[in-house]
Amino acid sequence: MRRRGLAPLLAIGVTATLAPALATSTASAAQVGTAQTDTAQAAAPASATASALDPYVKQKPKWQRCEADKPAEYQCATIKVPLDYRAPGGKRIDMAISRIKTTTPDKRHGVLLANPGGPGGPGLDMPLQMKDMLPESARQSYDLIGFDPRGVGRSTPVTCGLTTEEENWLRPYKEATFDKDVAWARDVARKCRAKSGATLKHITTRNTARDMDLLRAVLGEKKLSYFGYSYGTYLGAVYTQLFPSRADRVVVDSAVDPARAWRKMIQWWAEGAEPAFDRWTAWAAARSEKYGLGDTPKKVDRTFWDLVQRANEKPIEMDGEKYTGDDVRSMMRRAVFSVREGTDLVVELKKAAAGRPASAEKLPDPAGTPGLAARSADVPSDNMTASFWAVVCNDNSAAWSRDPESYRRDAIEDKGRYPLYGDFASSIKPCAFWDRSVERATVVNNKVGSLVVQNEWDSQTPLPSGQALHADLKGSRMLTVLGGEGHGVYPSGNACTDGTVADYLTTGKLPAKDVTCEAAGDANGGSQGDRKRDARPGAPLPQRSPDRF
């Protein structure tokens, strides 16, 4: 919150700097349907945009305690943002925001915004998580700021009115069911269009980045610092591209390759699963006496695919649930985020297939988590899925073929190339029937200083994805955790990893060169569960569904 004496001066100064930036970022990249409209938008004077944005920038958030059962220091408010930044005088939507202010104002550097991933992930709780994750030196430096991205949670949530079955979107290719899957994809796009109407096309990463900059101005800050996980790395990269002079200290953890947003990033789940699976077979084979899955990688591989074949012929039953071969493949894709989790999965399946007692507690949900609990009664139950499709389809409609048969061909080919998950990743999706994007995809290519953090064995956003973002962010340094497993690095309990991140957030100084850290624990198979959190604050990583970024 701004100091009273400075509020008028800050409002004037920030408006003057905010509006041209928003106008430039919109006019330079907007593809609004006709050349005439493009020309008119590009020619619009910045002063006109500044005038239209004045009411937004002059907002004074009414901070209040978020929830009675949460700490009093955790405060929430709501501000208004334009639905369409090309017409800021038009419809307005809500942006739900939160904060935990630093208790040491004399050490305050600024604000630190955070995003947990998605698209579709709510972020209001991020100040609570970041407060526990950051060391004291970093906590003292910032007011921690959270927000639900536009269309998500309490920020004017979108809905498609989907059933739980319709939300289950990672569907394996089968010739007998492909026409049904095409109809499902078409129906999802139709229902989203019908339920969310004109709002839907403006739920994009670019507009969320603009909302972030508007929030920066409302808070009276010249710059903002940022910490983003997974999808949040792409959001952060887009922000640095649109507003390079506004970005301060930027950390992006488990990074998206902007050039692959979004169809190719989903397909990377299948590509990334194959080396992770091969690593798992070698790890399990080296421990054959303990697990009994085979004493060579080839034998372990055979054990797994025999289970898949058996489950295809007769589903494997465990704790009252039946698992098909497709379920087994889907669960294994997520399980091999960690070699131990992959081993536990196959051991339990093998027991159940042999009719011996087994527990499903160690098995991932084969259908993902489409029905994640809403934040409140006001949030539609399908909000995470609806906002996911809005961003994934709207950010770059050109990445999605309009020909259903092309998805059939890709699914068949990729099942051969990536047998564990290729057909899941490449088969038909609702974006095939989505409306065209309002704007072109963002090309990330800037020199903003930032820190890219990446595990070696992250198969959700694989190491090459992080390396690609590092190359696009030409002022960045990259921190690679050799032997690091799983999706999401910080905090890890690893002094090298956590210390590098904390030092940058505290001092603003990037490492002189790229950094390589060794994973803590068993480098040949340490898992997220092995993290020694006593070395750093013990907050869990932000929760992300395995079928989200």
N, C-alpha and C positions, 0 to 999 in steps of 0.2 A: 504494500500500500504506500502511496506517495505521501510525503510530508505536506501538511496544509500550505505552508508558506511557499512551497515550490510548485504546487500543483498547476497553477495557471501557466507558468513558464514552461514546465515540462510538457503540458498538453499542447501548447503551441509548437514547441520545438520538435516534439515527437511526431505530431501530425505532419509537419512539413517534410520530415524525412521518411515517414512511413508511406505516405500516399504515392510519391513518385516511384518508390520501389515496387509497390503493389501494381501500380499502373504499368510499369515497364515489364514486370514479369508476366503480366496478363497479356499485354499487347504484343509482345515479342514472340510468344509461343502459342497464342490462341488460334485454334482452328474451329471457327464457329459456323461453318456451313457454307458461306458464300464469300466470294472475293470482295463484294461491296461491304459486307459487314466487317471483314478483316481490315479493310482500308480505313473504314470509319473508326474502328477501335484503335488502330495504330496511330491515327491522327488526333485522338482525343487528348486535349491538354492535361498535363498532370494536375494543374490547379483545379480543374473540374472534378477529377477523381478525389483530390484532397478535400474539397468542399463536401462531397458526398460521404466521405469517411470520417469527417469531423465528429458526428454524433457517436460513432463507434469508439473512437479513440478517447473521447471525453467521459466514457462510462467510469463509474466508481463502483467497483464490486462491493456487494453487501456481504462481507464475510461473516460466517456464523459456524458454530460447532457442527461438524458433519453428521455425527451420530452420537446418541447418548452413551453408547457402549464403547466409543472410540475416544482416544485422548483429546482433551480440550484444545491442545495446540494444533490439532488436525482440523483445519477450517475449510469450508466449501463456499462457493458462490457460483452464480451463473451470469454470463455476459451474452450479448447478442453479436452475431457475425452475419455478414451478407451471405445469402444462399448462393448468389452468383456475383463474383467479384467484378464481372464486366458491367453489372448493373447494381451497384451497391445501394442505390435508393429503393430497390425492390424488396422482395420478401426477405425477412430476417429469420434466423434460426438460433437455437440455444447452443452455447458452448459451456458445459459444466467443467468447472476448474476447482482445484484444491491447493492447499499449501501447508507447509510447516515452516515457520520463520526461524531463522537462526537466532539462537539465544545470546550470541556474541556480536552485536551490531558493529563493534569496532573492528572485527575481523571479516566482516561481510564483503564478499567480492561481487555478488550479483545473484541471479536466479539460475537454477538448474532444472530444466524441464526433462521429463522422462516418459518414455513410451515402452510398454511391455511386449509389443509384437502384435501380430494379427494377420492380415487386416481384420478388424472387428473386435480387437481386444480393448476392453475398457481400461482406463489408466488413472482413474481418480485415486485409487489406493497407492499409487506409486510413491508419494512422499513418505508414507508409513514404511514401505519396503526399503526405500533408499536410505531412510534414517537409520535403519538397522544394518544395512549393508555397508554403508560408508564409514571409514574411520573418523574419529572425532575431528581431525584437522580439516577434512573435506566437509563434514557436516557444518562446521562453524563458518565455512566460506560462503554458504548459499542459503537462500530461501528455496526450499524444495517445492517444486510446482508439478502438480499432476493435472491431467485433463482427459476426459472422454473425447476421442476424435469425433468429428462431425458424423452424424448418423449412428453413433454408437452409445449405448447405455443411456445416460441422462442428457446427451447432446442431441436433442430432437431425433430419437431413434427411428431408423427405417425398419420396415417389415415387409415380408413377402407373403405372410400368412401360410407358411410351410408347415407340413406335418413333420414329425420326427423322421419318418421314412424318406420324405422328400429332402430333408437336410443331409441324409447319408449320401455323399456325393462321390466318394472314391469307389467306383464300381468296376469290377474286372470285366474285360471284354469276353463275351461269349456270342457266337453267331446266333444262337437261339433267342438271346435276350437283347440284342443290339437295337432292334427297332423300338423295343420298349424303353431302352435307355435314351434313345433319341427323343422319344415322346416326353420322357421325364425332363430332359434338359430344356426342351421347348416350353414345357409347362412352367418350369421354375422361372424362366425369363419372362414369360407372359404374366405370371402371378406377381412378380416383383414390379413389373411395369404398372400393373393395375393397382397394386396396394400403395406404392410409394410415389407414383406419378412423376410430376415435374421435378420433385426433390432428388430423385434417384440419380440422374445424370451428373449432379453436382457433388456427389460423394466420391471424391478423388483424393489421391495423395497430394497433388498440387494445391488443392483448396485447403486441405488440412494444414499444409505448410504455411499457407497464407493466414490461416486462423492463428497459427503459432506466432506469426509476426505481429498480427493485430493484438494478441494477448501481451506480447512483449511491450507494445506501445501503451496499452492500457495500464500495465504495471509500472510504467514510467522508466523503463530500462532502455539504454542505448543498444545493448547487445544481450543475447541469451546464450547460456551454456546448455548442453543437451547430452542425454544418455539414452541410447535406443538399442533395444534387442531385436534381432531377427527382422520382421517387417519394419520395425522401428529404425533399423539401419538405413533402409531405403527412404523412409520419411526424413531422416536426418540428412541424407545425401541430397534429396530434392530441396530441402530448406537451404542448404549451403549453396546450391546452384541458383536458386531464385533470389536469395538474400545473402550473398557472400560477405558483405560488410557488417551484417548483423550477427554473424556466428562468432561465438567466443571460443569456449572449450568444448569440443565435440568428441564423444566416445561412442563408437558403433560396435556392437558385440554380436558376433555370429551373422555375418554380413550377406546381404542380397546383392547379386550382380545386376546392376540397373539395366544392362542390355538384354537380360533374360526375363524381365518382368512382363507378363506373369506366367504365360504358358510354359516357357522353357524352364522357369524356376520350379514349377510343379513337376515337370519331367525330370528335373535333376534329382528329385527324391528317388527315382528308380535308378538313375546312373550312380548316385552316391551310395545306394544300398549294396551294390555289387562288390566294390572293394571292402566295404564293412563286413559283408557276409564272408568273403574270402579270409579276411583277418580273423573272423570268429572261428572258421573251420580249423585254422592253424592253431589258435589258442586252445580250442577244445581238444584237438588231437594231442597236443603236448600234455594234456591232463586226462588222458584216456583212462588211467587207473581209477581216478576219482569219479569221472562222469559216465564212462562206458559208452561213449558215442562213436568210437573209432579211434585207431591209433595213427591214422594219417589224415591229412585234410580231405583227401578224396573219399575216404570211408565216412568221415563226419558228414560230408556233403551228401553222400548216398543215404545216410541215416535220415537226414532231413527230408530229402525228396521222396523217400519211401513213405514217410509219414504223410506228406502231402497227397501222394497217390492213394494211400489207404483212406485218408479222410475224404477224398473225392468219391471213392467207392462206397464208403460208409462213414458218416461223420463221427468224429471222436467225441465221446461224451465225458464231461467232467463237471461235477457239482451241479448237475441238472441242466447244463448247457451243452449244445451240440456244435462242433466246430468242423466246417467243411475245409477242403484243401485251400480254397480261396481265403477263408478266415485265417488259416495257418500262415499263408504267405503274407497277408496283411499284418498280422501280429509280429511276424519275424522281421519285417521291414523296420518296425519301430523298436523291436527288442535288440537288434544289433547296433543300436546307438551305444550299447555297452556289451562287451563280450560276455560278461557274467550274466546279464539279463537274457541274452540270447541263449546261453547254455541252460539257464533255469527253465526257460520256456520249452526247449526241446526235451529236456529231462522229464518234465511233468507230462508233456504230450505223449512221450514214449511210454511212460507208466500207464496212462489212461488207455492208450491203444492196446496195451497188453492185458487190460482188465485189472490192473493193480491200483491201490489207493493213490490218488493224485489230488493236488489242490490247484484250483483256478486262480488263487490269489496272486500268483506270480505271472499271470497272463495279461497282456495288454488287451484293451477293448478292441475287438476286430473291426468295429464300425467307427472308431474314433470317438469323439465326444460331441455329437451334433446338438444335443439338448442341454448344453451348459446352463446352469442356473442363471436367471436374469438378476440384475443388480437390485431391482425393486419391482413392485407390482405394476409400475408404469412402463416397464421395458418389455416389449414383445418377446415371447419365448424364442423366436427364431432370429432375434436381432443380430447375434454374432454371425450367423450364416448369411443373412440378408446383406449386412454391411461388408462381409467378406466378398460376396459376389459383386457388389457395387464397385468396390475398389479394383478387384482383380479384372473385371471386365471393362470398367470405364477408363482405367489408366492407359490402356493401350489396346483398343479393339482391333487394331491391325495385326496383332499377334495371334488372333484367333480366326481360323478358317471358317467360312460360312458354308462349307460343303461337308455334310455329315459323313460322307464316304471317305473323306480324307482322314477323319478320326479312326474309322475302321481300319484303314490301311496302316496308320501309324501304330495303333494298338497291337495289331498282329505282328508288325515288324519289331516293335519294341519289346514285346513279350519274348521274342526270340533273342534279342540282344541283351535284355535285362529281365531274365525269367522270374526273379523274385517279385517285381512290382511294375514292370514296364507297361503292361496293359492297363493297370489301375491308373497310372499317371497320364497316359496318352489317349485314353478313350474319351468319348464325347462329354462336354461340359456345357453349362448354360450359356457361357460367353459366345458360343456359336450362334446364338439367337438373340444376342443383346443388341441394343441400339449402338450406333457409332459413337465413338468418343467425342466429346466436345473439344478437347485439346489433343495435340500430338503428345506422344510419350516424351518424358523428360530425358534429355541427354545429359548425363552427369560428366562434367569435365571442368574442374575448378582447382584452385590452389589453396583453398581454405585449410588451415591446420586442423588435424583431427587424428584420433587414435583408433585404428581398426584392430579388433581383438578377435582371435579365431582359434578354436580347437582343431587339431590335426584330423581328428576322427569324428567330425560332425557330419552326419550324412543328410541332415535336413538342409543346411546351407553349407555345402562341402567347401573344403579348403580353397579350391580354385575360385569359388564364388567370392570369398573374402579377398583373395589376391586380386581379383578383377576390380572390386570396389577400391582397393588400395591404389591400383593403377589409375582409376578415374579421379580419385581425390589426390591430386598431385602434390599437395602439401602435407599429406598424411604420413604417419609412421604405422608400421604393422607389428603387432605383438602376436606371435604364433606359439601355441602351447603344444610342443611335441609330445605325442602320446595322449594328448587331451581328448577325452571322450565326451559325447553328448552335445546337446544343442543349448548353448548358453554357457559362458565362461565365468564371468564375475558375479559374486565372489566365489573363489575356489578354495580358500585356505592355503593357497600357494603364495609364499612371500614374494617370489619373483613376479608372478602374474598380478596379484592384488596390489603389490607395492608400486608397480609401474603405472597402473590405472590411477591409484590414489595420489601418487606424486604429481601426475599430470593435472588432475582435477584441482589439486591444492595449489600448485605453483603456476600452472599454465604453460610449463615448459615441456615440449615433446622430447622424447629420447633423441639423442644425436643421430641415431640410425635405427633401423628395424631391430626388434628384440625377439629373441627366441628363449622360451622358458621350457623346462622339463616338467611334465605332469607330476603332481605329488602322488605318493603311494606307489602302487605297482604299475610302472610305466608300460608294462606289457599286458595291461588289462585292468587298470584302475577304473573305477566307475564313479558316477556322480555321487552315489551313496557312500563312497569311501572318503569324501572330502573332509578334511580336518578343519572344521569351522571355528575351532577355538582360537585359531591364529588371527582371525578377523571377526567382525560382528557376524552373528549366526543366522541372519535372515535367509530364507530359501530364495532361490531364483524365482522371478516372476513366472507364474504358471502359464504354460502354453500348451494348447492341444496339439497332439501329434499330427493332426491334419490341418494345422495352421502354421504360419511363419512366426 
